[in-house]
Amino acid sequence: NNNDFAKCLNNDIKIRSFLAKELKEAAVASIVIERNEKRCDVTIKSAKPGVIIGKGGEDIEKLRNELKKLVGEDIYVSIVEVKNPDLNAQIVAQNIALEVFKNVQSEML
């Protein structure tokens, strides 16, 4: 619906920025947000899905509840494992940046 476009776009930006902060350690390759009339489906592609899901699925449920509070919509979160993270440009770039940061940090000490 064109009338809700701005609201949905703003919520998508909130979801992406929240997930970027919360899932720094999870090697997230991409976040896909799909909407229908009833709910918002968020698919997170990650090389480390266990970091997102947590023990017994506790962390994923907590994440879903926080997202629901953030945007005020019903949200369904699914996690997809990236089978070969060395072939994903986003994950490779994150790993390079992390290594550079560690090297700079160690040189400063």
Residue, then its C-alpha position, 0 to 999 in steps of 0.5 A: n500500500n502506497n500510504d504505508f510505504a514511508k512507515c514500512l521503510n522507516n521500520d525496515i531501517k530500524i530493523r536493519s540498524f538494530l540487527a547490525k548492532e545486536l549481531k556483530e559477532a554472528a557473521v551476518a551475510s544479509i537481512v531480507i525483510e518481506r511484508n504481507e498484510k498480517r506480519c513482517d518476515v525477517t530472514i537473516k543469513s549468517a555463517k554462525p546461526g548458533v550465535i543468533i539462536g542461542k541455547g535452546g532458542e532463547d536468544i532468537e525469541k528475545l530478539r523477536n520480542e525486541l524487534k516487535k517492541l521496536v517497530g510495533e508489528d508482528i515479526y517472524v524471524s528465520i535464520v538461514e546458514v551460509k554454507n560456505p562463508d568464504l564465498n560470501a563477499q559481506i562475510v569476507a569483508q567483515n573478517i578482513a575488517l575485524e583482523v585489521f582492527k585486531n592488528v591495529q589494536s594490538e600495535m597500540l598496546 
